[in-house]
Amino acid sequence: MARLCEGRVAVVTGAGRGIGAAYAKMLAEHGAKVVVNDLGGDRAGGGADLTPAQQVVEDIKAAGGEAVANGADVSDWDQSKAMIDQAVSEFGKIDVLVNNAGILRDRMLVNMTEDEWDAVIKVHLKGTFAPSHHAAAHWRALVKEGQAVDARIINTSSVSGIYGNPGQTNYGAAKSGIASFSIIAARELRRYGITVNAIAPIAYTRLTDDLREYSEDDKAQRAPDRVAPIVTWLASEESKDISGRVFEAGGGLLAVAESWHRGPTHDHEQDPTKLGPIVQEMMSKARKNAGMDGQDLD
């Protein structure tokens, strides 16, 4: 089997379990040296335990790969920098950053607490921004020194964010923000040889276990290792021309999620009393928002 990531060095956050662990293992299988990051908290973000990350490292080593564990809180500025620095000190460089760490604190909007909002936004959004900032700054410095860079940032969005799922205003807002972050960062970082893309996984993990009933067939279709191939390909040198895109992956599907586009338009009208029929006409022509399946809502 051809190894897509031979000699590349990857940092994968939230890689102690589920999708992140599948990413780390497949990247290693394809020749990458991996920093396996996981704070080791519960699904709501409480606690810390390096054991899950260390177990993934042991699994990678047992299969003949190279990996080290990291227990950084990716939403912490200094710990995120130390994580990027660890990749460089352990393996001599970093080529790929996969931002995957996340938590859930689902609640309907009227019942959601400030802490439930803040915690989810911090882990997902700041936990994407901080590692990305430090990795991008490292790569930019190499470019300014005259070195060639062929680097990747792969973020984790969600169908809950790009399409919208009731009960997840905090999680959905964070994941939608990550999709936009990826598009904007891709435009900013292209000049340095850095691509930025995002994945919206469709997977059965401990975060999704109690969101609905899953049949055994559903669980098999949504196995985390079914999301890993597109991440492995995006981490490789083959993907250098793909940037600023969001891919849905898993559940028997691979798709490109297309971003916002301007719909029906009308000439400006200053008088609000005349807007009723104008808006109604535009709405009759506008495409409906997508449901969780990515298709128009009925």
C-alpha positions in Angstrom: 0.0 0.0 0.0 1.3 3.5 -0.9 1.9 5.6 2.2 0.5 9.1 1.7 2.2 10.8 4.6 5.6 9.2 4.7 8.0 11.4 6.6 5.4 14.0 7.6 4.8 15.1 11.2 1.3 15.6 12.5 -0.3 17.0 15.6 -3.8 15.7 16.3 -5.8 17.2 19.1 -8.5 15.3 20.9 -6.9 12.1 19.7 -7.3 9.9 22.7 -10.6 8.4 21.6 -13.1 8.3 18.8 -12.5 10.2 15.6 -9.2 11.8 16.8 -7.8 8.4 17.6 -8.8 7.1 14.2 -7.1 10.1 12.6 -3.9 9.6 14.5 -3.7 5.8 13.8 -4.4 6.2 10.0 -1.9 9.0 9.7 0.7 6.8 11.4 -0.2 3.9 9.2 0.6 6.2 6.2 4.0 7.1 7.5 3.4 10.2 9.6 5.0 10.7 13.0 2.2 11.8 15.3 1.8 13.9 18.5 -1.3 12.5 20.1 -2.9 15.2 22.1 -5.8 14.7 24.5 -6.6 16.4 27.8 -8.4 13.3 28.8 -11.5 14.9 30.1 -15.1 13.7 30.0 -17.5 14.5 27.2 -18.5 17.8 29.0 -14.8 18.8 29.4 -14.3 17.9 33.1 -11.2 16.3 34.4 -7.8 15.4 32.9 -6.1 12.0 32.2 -3.2 11.3 29.8 -4.1 7.6 29.7 -6.2 7.7 26.5 -3.6 9.6 24.6 -0.9 7.3 25.8 -2.9 4.2 24.8 -3.2 5.5 21.2 0.6 6.1 21.2 1.1 2.5 22.3 -1.2 1.2 19.6 0.7 3.2 17.0 4.0 2.0 18.2 2.8 -1.6 18.3 1.9 -1.3 14.7 5.4 0.0 13.8 4.7 3.7 13.9 6.1 6.7 15.8 4.1 8.8 18.2 4.3 10.7 21.5 1.5 11.7 23.9 0.6 15.3 24.8 -1.9 16.4 27.5 -2.3 20.0 26.6 -5.5 22.0 27.0 -5.8 23.3 23.5 -7.8 26.3 24.6 -4.8 27.4 26.7 -2.5 29.8 24.8 0.8 28.7 26.3 -0.1 25.0 26.4 -1.0 25.1 22.7 2.3 26.7 21.8 4.2 24.1 23.9 2.3 21.3 22.0 3.5 22.7 18.6 7.0 23.1 20.0 6.9 19.5 21.2 6.3 18.2 17.7 9.4 20.2 16.5 11.6 19.1 19.4 10.5 15.4 19.2 10.5 15.0 15.4 12.4 18.0 14.0 9.4 19.7 12.3 5.6 19.9 12.0 3.8 19.6 8.7 0.2 19.0 9.8 -2.2 20.2 12.5 -5.5 18.5 12.9 -7.8 20.4 15.3 -10.2 17.9 16.6 -10.7 18.4 20.3 -14.2 19.1 21.5 -16.8 18.8 24.2 -20.6 18.8 24.3 -22.9 20.6 26.7 -26.2 20.4 24.9 -29.2 22.4 26.1 -32.1 24.3 24.5 -31.4 28.0 24.2 -33.8 29.1 26.9 -32.3 26.6 29.4 -28.6 27.0 28.5 -26.4 28.4 31.2 -23.6 30.9 30.6 -21.0 28.3 31.7 -22.4 25.8 29.1 -22.1 28.4 26.4 -18.6 29.7 27.4 -17.1 26.2 27.9 -18.1 24.9 24.5 -17.1 28.1 22.6 -13.7 28.1 24.4 -12.8 24.5 23.7 -14.0 24.5 20.1 -13.2 28.0 18.8 -10.3 29.0 20.9 -9.1 25.4 20.9 -8.9 25.8 17.1 -7.5 29.3 17.0 -4.7 28.9 19.5 -2.9 25.8 18.0 -3.5 27.2 14.5 -2.0 30.5 15.4 1.2 28.9 16.8 1.6 26.5 14.0 1.0 29.1 11.3 3.5 31.5 13.1 6.1 28.7 13.0 5.6 28.0 9.3 5.6 31.7 8.4 8.9 32.1 10.2 10.3 29.3 8.1 9.2 31.0 4.9 10.8 34.2 6.0 14.0 32.3 6.5 13.8 31.1 2.9 12.6 27.6 3.6 9.9 25.9 1.6 6.7 25.0 3.5 4.0 22.6 2.4 1.8 22.6 5.5 -1.8 21.7 6.5 -4.3 22.8 9.0 -7.4 20.5 9.2 -10.2 21.7 11.4 -13.3 20.0 12.7 -16.7 21.6 11.9 -20.0 19.7 12.1 -23.2 19.2 10.3 -24.8 20.6 13.5 -23.0 23.9 12.8 -23.2 24.2 9.0 -26.9 23.0 8.8 -28.2 23.6 12.3 -29.5 21.2 15.0 -31.9 22.2 17.8 -30.5 21.9 21.3 -27.0 22.8 20.1 -26.8 26.6 19.8 -23.4 26.7 21.6 -21.9 23.7 19.7 -23.5 24.7 16.4 -22.3 28.3 16.7 -18.8 27.1 17.5 -18.7 24.6 14.6 -20.1 27.1 12.1 -17.5 29.6 13.3 -14.8 26.9 12.7 -16.1 26.5 9.1 -15.8 30.3 8.5 -12.4 30.4 10.3 -11.1 27.7 7.9 -12.2 29.7 4.8 -10.7 32.9 6.0 -7.5 31.3 7.3 -7.1 29.5 4.0 -7.1 32.9 2.2 -4.6 34.4 4.6 -2.2 31.5 4.8 -2.0 30.5 1.2 1.0 32.8 0.6 3.0 30.7 3.1 2.3 27.3 1.6 -0.3 26.4 4.2 -3.7 25.0 3.3 -6.6 25.1 5.6 -9.7 22.8 5.3 -12.4 21.5 7.6 -14.2 18.2 8.2 -17.8 17.9 9.2 -17.7 14.3 10.5 -20.7 11.9 10.5 -19.7 9.5 13.2 -20.8 7.5 16.2 -18.7 8.4 19.2 -19.1 9.0 22.9 -20.1 12.6 22.1 -23.0 11.4 19.9 -23.9 8.2 21.7 -27.0 9.6 23.5 -28.2 12.1 20.8 -30.5 9.5 19.3 -31.0 5.7 18.9 -28.4 4.0 16.7 -28.8 0.5 15.1 -25.8 -1.7 14.8 -25.8 -0.9 11.1 -25.8 2.8 11.9 -22.9 2.4 14.2 -20.9 0.5 11.6 -21.6 3.1 8.9 -20.6 5.8 11.3 -17.5 4.2 12.6 -14.8 6.8 13.3 -12.3 5.1 11.0 -14.6 5.9 8.0 -13.9 9.6 8.5 -10.1 9.2 8.7 -9.3 8.6 5.0 -10.2 12.2 3.9 -8.1 13.6 6.8 -5.2 11.4 5.8 -5.4 12.6 2.2 -5.8 16.2 3.2 -2.7 15.8 5.4 -0.6 14.6 2.4 1.3 16.5 -0.2 -1.3 15.4 -2.8 -3.8 17.9 -1.4 -1.7 21.1 -1.8 -4.2 22.6 -4.3 -7.3 22.1 -2.0 -7.9 24.8 0.6 -10.7 26.7 2.2 -13.2 23.8 1.8 -15.5 21.9 4.2 -15.9 18.2 3.6 -18.7 16.0 5.1 -17.3 12.5 5.8 -18.7 9.3 7.3 -21.9 7.5 7.3 -21.2 6.2 3.9 -20.8 9.7 2.5 -18.1 12.0 1.3 -19.3 15.4 0.2 -18.2 19.0 -0.3 -20.4 21.4 1.8 -20.9 24.5 -0.2 -20.8 27.8 1.7 -23.2 30.7 1.8 -24.1 32.3 -1.5 -26.2 35.4 -2.3 -29.7 34.5 -3.2 -32.5 36.5 -4.8 -32.0 40.3 -4.7 -34.0 43.5 -5.2 -33.1 47.1 -5.7 -32.8 49.1 -2.5 -36.0 50.4 -0.9 -35.8 53.1 1.7 -39.4 52.9 2.8 -40.0 50.0 5.1 -43.7 50.0 4.5 -43.1 48.9 1.0 -40.8 46.0 1.9 -43.6 43.4 2.6 -44.3 42.3 -0.9 -40.7 42.7 -1.9 -39.5 40.3 0.8 -42.3 37.9 0.1 -41.3 37.8 -3.6 -37.6 37.2 -2.7 -38.6 34.5 -0.3 -40.6 32.7 -2.9 -37.5 32.4 -5.1 -35.0 31.7 -2.3 -33.6 28.2 -1.7 -34.7 26.9 1.7 -32.2 26.4 4.5 -30.8 22.9 4.6 -31.7 20.3 7.2 -29.3 18.0 9.0 -29.1 15.8 5.8 -27.7 18.8 3.8 -30.9 19.0 1.7 -33.6 21.6 1.6 -36.0 21.5 4.5 -39.6 20.8 3.5 
